[in-house]
Amino acid sequence: MAVDVQSILEMALEKGRNVLYEGKVASYIPELAKADSSNLGVCLMKKDGTIYKAGDYNIPFTMQSISKTFSLILALQTAGYDKVFSKIGMEPTGDRFDSILQLELKDWRPFNPMINAGAIVTASCVETEDPFGSFLELVRKVCNNPRISLNEEVYQSEKRTGTRNRSIAFLLKSDNVLDGEPEDILDIYFRMCSVMVTAKDLARYGMVLSNHGIDPDTGEQLIDPTIVRIVTTLMMLCGMYDESGEYAVKVGLPSKSGVGGGIVAISRKGVGIGTFGPMLNKKGNSVGGEKILQVLSRELGLHVFDLATF
């Protein structure tokens, strides 16, 4: 019997709406505090071109920490594995995503590329003449959306108020982990975080990752499969901040969230899922998005340790 994916998607959306009251919009970046708390949407995309969507799947929002996956791909493409992971670890951390404590007490390297310290170092490893231009080109190509662009207001807001990230960058510089000028690297990092995408864009990104980096429409290898394996493994281990372990049990999909409200999730067999809901839990993850993905994982058998997918 065929699975009615659209009905399951709509049911998952309703379940997500029921928990929105548990969250709050991000307020530490002033522009993000203006988000519409009622927004919630989901898009599921398969490599055969089938698309399922519900709710606010086409409303643009800033990627924020989801950008860390793209910058890691770009750093590995341009600088290589040895350089990137000589400066950044691969281990999960139970600390907050913007922690400074671990840099002082545990290790001179950031624990992984999915926390702010690691992402700032990752941005410094991108070896192109125009790192942000290269980043934007990669995002547009993988998401198959040439209209993806920078949100200037959010970028300026982050740049004005990003004092904690500045502290991280200058501490990394003092320990000789960061090459280049901290303010220059932070400018690239803030720009990367402020790029606008939709849940549909993220679904396509997840689908390409699930398809071993191949664009099924053209057959082009957009991302090397070795890089895909590295990035998706780190998403599974570290992609949901200091909630990654609990999320792995409940949802079981390599995923990356951002405080803009987005989550990108990767299933097997060329299936990608994007969600958007700016109401966040205390860990910085979308409460509605997490609930949607939990329902989809259960109803469609998507958990990485399930025997079968739809």
GUNU-570328 format. One record per residue (C-alpha): x, y, z; residue in three letters. Coordinates in nm, 3 decimals, m for minus. Example, Ala and Ser with C-alpha at 12.3 -4.5 7.8 and 13.67 -1.06 7.14 Angstrom:
px:1.230, py:m0.450, pz:0.780, r:Ala .
px:1.367, py:m0.106, pz:0.714, r:Ser .
***
This chain:
px:0.000, py:0.000, pz:0.000, r:Met .
px:0.137, py:0.340, pz:m0.100, r:Ala .
px:0.220, py:0.581, pz:0.181, r:Val .
px:0.023, py:0.908, pz:0.173, r:Asp .
px:0.321, py:1.133, pz:0.236, r:Val .
px:0.125, py:1.458, pz:0.188, r:Gln .
px:m0.128, py:1.365, pz:0.456, r:Ser .
px:0.151, py:1.267, pz:0.695, r:Ile .
px:0.329, py:1.597, pz:0.622, r:Leu .
px:0.014, py:1.795, pz:0.700, r:Glu .
px:m0.045, py:1.595, pz:1.017, r:Met .
px:0.315, py:1.660, pz:1.123, r:Ala .
px:0.267, py:2.032, pz:1.059, r:Leu .
px:m0.036, py:2.039, pz:1.288, r:Glu .
px:0.156, py:1.855, pz:1.559, r:Lys .
px:0.427, py:2.117, pz:1.519, r:Gly .
px:0.179, py:2.402, pz:1.553, r:Arg .
px:0.057, py:2.253, pz:1.880, r:Asn .
px:0.397, py:2.302, pz:2.048, r:Val .
px:0.481, py:2.651, pz:1.923, r:Leu .
px:0.376, py:2.798, pz:2.258, r:Tyr .
px:0.678, py:2.623, pz:2.415, r:Glu .
px:0.927, py:2.839, pz:2.223, r:Gly .
px:1.046, py:3.196, pz:2.186, r:Lys .
px:1.192, py:3.381, pz:1.889, r:Val .
px:1.565, py:3.458, pz:1.905, r:Ala .
px:1.616, py:3.800, pz:2.063, r:Ser .
px:1.994, py:3.831, pz:2.109, r:Tyr .
px:2.016, py:3.943, pz:1.745, r:Ile .
px:1.770, py:4.236, pz:1.728, r:Pro .
px:1.656, py:4.175, pz:1.370, r:Glu .
px:1.565, py:3.813, pz:1.447, r:Leu .
px:1.333, py:3.928, pz:1.726, r:Ala .
px:1.103, py:4.068, pz:1.453, r:Lys .
px:1.017, py:3.719, pz:1.323, r:Ala .
px:0.651, py:3.613, pz:1.299, r:Asp .
px:0.609, py:3.359, pz:1.579, r:Ser .
px:0.319, py:3.187, pz:1.400, r:Ser .
px:0.525, py:3.081, pz:1.096, r:Asn .
px:0.579, py:2.710, pz:1.046, r:Leu .
px:0.644, py:2.513, pz:0.730, r:Gly .
px:0.798, py:2.196, pz:0.591, r:Val .
px:0.915, py:2.065, pz:0.255, r:Cys .
px:1.025, py:1.711, pz:0.166, r:Leu .
px:1.206, py:1.650, pz:m0.162, r:Met .
px:1.303, py:1.325, pz:m0.333, r:Lys .
px:1.575, py:1.280, pz:m0.594, r:Lys .
px:1.316, py:1.177, pz:m0.854, r:Asp .
px:1.180, py:1.533, pz:m0.839, r:Gly .
px:0.880, py:1.461, pz:m0.617, r:Thr .
px:0.813, py:1.748, pz:m0.373, r:Ile .
px:0.578, py:1.749, pz:m0.075, r:Tyr .
px:0.516, py:2.074, pz:0.109, r:Lys .
px:0.292, py:2.224, pz:0.377, r:Ala .
px:0.258, py:2.551, pz:0.565, r:Gly .
px:0.513, py:2.832, pz:0.535, r:Asp .
px:0.765, py:2.633, pz:0.330, r:Tyr .
px:0.844, py:2.923, pz:0.096, r:Asn .
px:0.903, py:3.209, pz:0.344, r:Ile .
px:1.267, py:3.327, pz:0.339, r:Pro .
px:1.466, py:3.340, pz:0.662, r:Phe .
px:1.835, py:3.369, pz:0.747, r:Thr .
px:2.033, py:3.046, pz:0.764, r:Met .
px:2.232, py:3.138, pz:1.074, r:Gln .
px:2.411, py:2.821, pz:1.191, r:Ser .
px:2.295, py:2.614, pz:0.894, r:Ile .
px:2.557, py:2.816, pz:0.707, r:Ser .
px:2.822, py:2.624, pz:0.905, r:Lys .
px:2.761, py:2.317, pz:0.689, r:Thr .
px:2.813, py:2.513, pz:0.366, r:Phe .
px:3.127, py:2.687, pz:0.493, r:Ser .
px:3.268, py:2.350, pz:0.601, r:Leu .
px:3.206, py:2.209, pz:0.253, r:Ile .
px:3.378, py:2.512, pz:0.101, r:Leu .
px:3.674, py:2.495, pz:0.339, r:Ala .
px:3.725, py:2.125, pz:0.268, r:Leu .
px:3.698, py:2.189, pz:m0.107, r:Gln .
px:3.953, py:2.473, pz:m0.106, r:Thr .
px:4.190, py:2.409, pz:0.186, r:Ala .
px:4.160, py:2.034, pz:0.230, r:Gly .
px:4.096, py:1.793, pz:0.514, r:Tyr .
px:4.438, py:1.815, pz:0.680, r:Asp .
px:4.439, py:2.193, pz:0.717, r:Lys .
px:4.079, py:2.223, pz:0.835, r:Val .
px:4.102, py:1.950, pz:1.097, r:Phe .
px:4.442, py:2.059, pz:1.221, r:Ser .
px:4.257, py:2.365, pz:1.354, r:Lys .
px:3.915, py:2.220, pz:1.442, r:Ile .
px:3.817, py:1.900, pz:1.621, r:Gly .
px:3.541, py:1.652, pz:1.537, r:Met .
px:3.402, py:1.582, pz:1.883, r:Glu .
px:3.056, py:1.664, pz:2.018, r:Pro .
px:3.038, py:1.908, pz:2.306, r:Thr .
px:2.781, py:1.944, pz:2.579, r:Gly .
px:2.845, py:2.318, pz:2.593, r:Asp .
px:2.635, py:2.594, pz:2.440, r:Arg .
px:2.697, py:2.677, pz:2.074, r:Phe .
px:2.859, py:3.010, pz:2.168, r:Asp .
px:3.070, py:2.877, pz:2.456, r:Ser .
px:3.406, py:3.033, pz:2.533, r:Ile .
px:3.474, py:2.816, pz:2.837, r:Leu .
px:3.579, py:2.508, pz:2.638, r:Gln .
px:3.846, py:2.705, pz:2.451, r:Leu .
px:4.015, py:2.794, pz:2.780, r:Glu .
px:3.968, py:2.479, pz:2.985, r:Leu .
px:3.950, py:2.185, pz:2.745, r:Lys .
px:4.142, py:2.232, pz:2.423, r:Asp .
px:4.300, py:2.511, pz:2.226, r:Trp .
px:4.104, py:2.399, pz:1.919, r:Arg .
px:3.727, py:2.438, pz:1.886, r:Pro .
px:3.560, py:2.101, pz:1.946, r:Phe .
px:3.382, py:2.086, pz:1.609, r:Asn .
px:3.280, py:2.301, pz:1.309, r:Pro .
px:2.915, py:2.323, pz:1.419, r:Met .
px:2.974, py:2.553, pz:1.717, r:Ile .
px:3.049, py:2.921, pz:1.670, r:Asn .
px:3.419, py:2.895, pz:1.753, r:Ala .
px:3.464, py:2.613, pz:1.503, r:Gly .
px:3.263, py:2.793, pz:1.234, r:Ala .
px:3.469, py:3.110, pz:1.273, r:Ile .
px:3.786, py:2.904, pz:1.220, r:Val .
px:3.621, py:2.725, pz:0.927, r:Thr .
px:3.547, py:3.061, pz:0.762, r:Ala .
px:3.916, py:3.151, pz:0.798, r:Ser .
px:4.011, py:2.830, pz:0.613, r:Cys .
px:3.821, py:2.911, pz:0.293, r:Val .
px:4.096, py:2.967, pz:0.035, r:Glu .
px:3.936, py:3.173, pz:m0.241, r:Thr .
px:3.980, py:3.536, pz:m0.344, r:Glu .
px:3.624, py:3.614, pz:m0.237, r:Asp .
px:3.518, py:3.370, pz:0.040, r:Pro .
px:3.167, py:3.507, pz:0.079, r:Phe .
px:3.114, py:3.521, pz:m0.298, r:Gly .
px:3.224, py:3.158, pz:m0.323, r:Ser .
px:2.993, py:3.069, pz:m0.034, r:Phe .
px:2.693, py:3.236, pz:m0.198, r:Leu .
px:2.768, py:3.065, pz:m0.530, r:Glu .
px:2.778, py:2.724, pz:m0.357, r:Leu .
px:2.449, py:2.784, pz:m0.173, r:Val .
px:2.271, py:2.899, pz:m0.488, r:Arg .
px:2.398, py:2.603, pz:m0.689, r:Lys .
px:2.317, py:2.333, pz:m0.435, r:Val .
px:1.974, py:2.481, pz:m0.357, r:Cys .
px:1.911, py:2.544, pz:m0.729, r:Asn .
px:1.797, py:2.897, pz:m0.651, r:Asn .
px:1.990, py:3.187, pz:m0.811, r:Pro .
px:1.779, py:3.438, pz:m0.614, r:Arg .
px:1.930, py:3.344, pz:m0.278, r:Ile .
px:2.096, py:3.655, pz:m0.132, r:Ser .
px:2.221, py:3.837, pz:0.176, r:Leu .
px:1.980, py:3.997, pz:0.422, r:Asn .
px:2.162, py:4.326, pz:0.473, r:Glu .
px:1.958, py:4.425, pz:0.782, r:Glu .
px:2.031, py:4.101, pz:0.968, r:Val .
px:2.398, py:4.114, pz:0.867, r:Tyr .
px:2.436, py:4.467, pz:1.002, r:Gln .
px:2.246, py:4.373, pz:1.317, r:Ser .
px:2.473, py:4.074, pz:1.380, r:Glu .
px:2.783, py:4.279, pz:1.310, r:Lys .
px:2.676, py:4.550, pz:1.558, r:Arg .
px:2.579, py:4.314, pz:1.838, r:Thr .
px:2.815, py:4.017, pz:1.791, r:Gly .
px:3.031, py:4.090, pz:2.094, r:Thr .
px:3.049, py:3.728, pz:2.210, r:Arg .
px:3.164, py:3.609, pz:1.869, r:Asn .
px:3.425, py:3.884, pz:1.875, r:Arg .
px:3.548, py:3.754, pz:2.208, r:Ser .
px:3.573, py:3.404, pz:2.062, r:Ile .
px:3.760, py:3.526, pz:1.752, r:Ala .
px:4.016, py:3.729, pz:1.944, r:Phe .
px:4.075, py:3.445, pz:2.191, r:Leu .
px:4.133, py:3.209, pz:1.896, r:Leu .
px:4.373, py:3.463, pz:1.747, r:Lys .
px:4.566, py:3.492, pz:2.073, r:Ser .
px:4.609, py:3.112, pz:2.075, r:Asp .
px:4.732, py:3.117, pz:1.713, r:Asn .
px:4.437, py:2.909, pz:1.592, r:Val .
px:4.294, py:3.183, pz:1.372, r:Leu .
px:4.489, py:3.299, pz:1.067, r:Asp .
px:4.417, py:3.651, pz:0.944, r:Gly .
px:4.249, py:3.948, pz:1.106, r:Glu .
px:3.962, py:3.860, pz:1.340, r:Pro .
px:3.738, py:4.146, pz:1.221, r:Glu .
px:3.782, py:4.045, pz:0.857, r:Asp .
px:3.700, py:3.681, pz:0.932, r:Ile .
px:3.403, py:3.779, pz:1.149, r:Leu .
px:3.267, py:3.993, pz:0.866, r:Asp .
px:3.265, py:3.686, pz:0.638, r:Ile .
px:3.110, py:3.474, pz:0.914, r:Tyr .
px:2.832, py:3.726, pz:0.985, r:Phe .
px:2.755, py:3.751, pz:0.613, r:Arg .
px:2.735, py:3.372, pz:0.579, r:Met .
px:2.490, py:3.351, pz:0.868, r:Cys .
px:2.273, py:3.624, pz:0.714, r:Ser .
px:2.198, py:3.455, pz:0.380, r:Val .
px:1.827, py:3.400, pz:0.317, r:Met .
px:1.682, py:3.058, pz:0.228, r:Val .
px:1.345, py:2.882, pz:0.248, r:Thr .
px:1.245, py:2.540, pz:0.378, r:Ala .
px:1.217, py:2.435, pz:0.013, r:Lys .
px:1.578, py:2.545, pz:m0.050, r:Asp .
px:1.692, py:2.343, pz:0.250, r:Leu .
px:1.497, py:2.037, pz:0.133, r:Ala .
px:1.685, py:2.045, pz:m0.196, r:Arg .
px:2.016, py:2.089, pz:m0.015, r:Tyr .
px:1.937, py:1.789, pz:0.204, r:Gly .
px:1.833, py:1.587, pz:m0.101, r:Met .
px:2.167, py:1.658, pz:m0.276, r:Val .
px:2.359, py:1.556, pz:0.037, r:Leu .
px:2.151, py:1.238, pz:0.062, r:Ser .
px:2.226, py:1.171, pz:m0.306, r:Asn .
px:2.602, py:1.165, pz:m0.234, r:His .
px:2.650, py:1.523, pz:m0.356, r:Gly .
px:2.505, py:1.461, pz:m0.703, r:Ile .
px:2.250, py:1.695, pz:m0.862, r:Asp .
px:1.991, py:1.445, pz:m0.993, r:Pro .
px:1.865, py:1.695, pz:m1.250, r:Asp .
px:2.200, py:1.730, pz:m1.428, r:Thr .
px:2.407, py:1.438, pz:m1.298, r:Gly .
px:2.675, py:1.687, pz:m1.188, r:Glu .
px:2.883, py:1.603, pz:m0.881, r:Gln .
px:2.828, py:1.925, pz:m0.684, r:Leu .
px:3.002, py:1.804, pz:m0.367, r:Ile .
px:3.264, py:1.531, pz:m0.340, r:Asp .
px:3.114, py:1.222, pz:m0.171, r:Pro .
px:3.399, py:1.212, pz:0.083, r:Thr .
px:3.313, py:1.567, pz:0.189, r:Ile .
px:2.943, py:1.475, pz:0.205, r:Val .
px:3.028, py:1.188, pz:0.440, r:Arg .
px:3.234, py:1.415, pz:0.669, r:Ile .
px:2.972, py:1.690, pz:0.682, r:Val .
px:2.671, py:1.463, pz:0.734, r:Thr .
px:2.851, py:1.266, pz:1.006, r:Thr .
px:2.926, py:1.588, pz:1.194, r:Leu .
px:2.565, py:1.698, pz:1.147, r:Met .
px:2.452, py:1.374, pz:1.312, r:Met .
px:2.693, py:1.417, pz:1.603, r:Leu .
px:2.686, py:1.794, pz:1.655, r:Cys .
px:2.424, py:1.955, pz:1.430, r:Gly .
px:2.160, py:2.036, pz:1.691, r:Met .
px:2.380, py:2.223, pz:1.939, r:Tyr .
px:2.390, py:2.067, pz:2.286, r:Asp .
px:2.066, py:1.881, pz:2.215, r:Glu .
px:2.223, py:1.662, pz:1.945, r:Ser .
px:2.214, py:1.336, pz:2.143, r:Gly .
px:1.848, py:1.362, pz:2.244, r:Glu .
px:1.755, py:1.467, pz:1.890, r:Tyr .
px:1.945, py:1.169, pz:1.745, r:Ala .
px:1.740, py:0.933, pz:1.962, r:Val .
px:1.403, py:1.096, pz:1.884, r:Lys .
px:1.455, py:1.185, pz:1.516, r:Val .
px:1.767, py:0.999, pz:1.404, r:Gly .
px:1.849, py:1.208, pz:1.097, r:Leu .
px:2.170, py:1.404, pz:1.026, r:Pro .
px:2.043, py:1.760, pz:1.070, r:Ser .
px:2.155, py:2.117, pz:1.120, r:Lys .
px:1.954, py:2.391, pz:1.284, r:Ser .
px:1.987, py:2.768, pz:1.297, r:Gly .
px:1.843, py:3.030, pz:1.532, r:Val .
px:1.666, py:3.183, pz:1.232, r:Gly .
px:1.424, py:2.890, pz:1.274, r:Gly .
px:1.542, py:2.655, pz:1.001, r:Gly .
px:1.639, py:2.288, pz:1.014, r:Ile .
px:1.780, py:2.085, pz:0.726, r:Val .
px:1.752, py:1.707, pz:0.764, r:Ala .
px:1.891, py:1.424, pz:0.553, r:Ile .
px:1.730, py:1.086, pz:0.508, r:Ser .
px:1.845, py:0.794, pz:0.296, r:Arg .
px:1.781, py:0.726, pz:m0.074, r:Lys .
px:1.799, py:1.089, pz:m0.187, r:Gly .
px:1.545, py:1.240, pz:0.052, r:Val .
px:1.594, py:1.588, pz:0.200, r:Gly .
px:1.369, py:1.776, pz:0.441, r:Ile .
px:1.363, py:2.144, pz:0.529, r:Gly .
px:1.158, py:2.302, pz:0.807, r:Thr .
px:1.106, py:2.659, pz:0.920, r:Phe .
px:0.964, py:2.787, pz:1.247, r:Gly .
px:1.126, py:3.076, pz:1.438, r:Pro .
px:0.995, py:2.972, pz:1.781, r:Met .
px:1.300, py:2.818, pz:1.949, r:Leu .
px:1.357, py:2.603, pz:2.256, r:Asn .
px:1.623, py:2.682, pz:2.517, r:Lys .
px:1.889, py:2.507, pz:2.309, r:Lys .
px:1.824, py:2.732, pz:2.007, r:Gly .
px:1.636, py:2.477, pz:1.796, r:Asn .
px:1.295, py:2.526, pz:1.632, r:Ser .
px:1.031, py:2.363, pz:1.852, r:Val .
px:0.786, py:2.326, pz:1.563, r:Gly .
px:1.052, py:2.202, pz:1.324, r:Gly .
px:1.176, py:1.941, pz:1.570, r:Glu .
px:0.823, py:1.812, pz:1.631, r:Lys .
px:0.757, py:1.791, pz:1.255, r:Ile .
px:1.076, py:1.593, pz:1.200, r:Leu .
px:1.002, py:1.364, pz:1.494, r:Gln .
px:0.660, py:1.281, pz:1.347, r:Val .
px:0.796, py:1.231, pz:0.994, r:Leu .
px:1.076, py:1.010, pz:1.123, r:Ser .
px:0.829, py:0.790, pz:1.311, r:Arg .
px:0.554, py:0.776, pz:1.048, r:Glu .
px:0.781, py:0.730, pz:0.744, r:Leu .
px:1.046, py:0.511, pz:0.908, r:Gly .
px:1.324, py:0.762, pz:0.843, r:Leu .
px:1.539, py:0.712, pz:1.154, r:His .
px:1.890, py:0.610, pz:1.051, r:Val .
px:1.850, py:0.285, pz:1.247, r:Phe .
px:1.505, py:0.199, pz:1.112, r:Asp .
px:1.495, py:m0.101, pz:0.881, r:Leu .
px:1.318, py:0.070, pz:0.593, r:Ala .
px:1.215, py:0.407, pz:0.454, r:Thr .
px:0.904, py:0.486, pz:0.255, r:Phe .
***
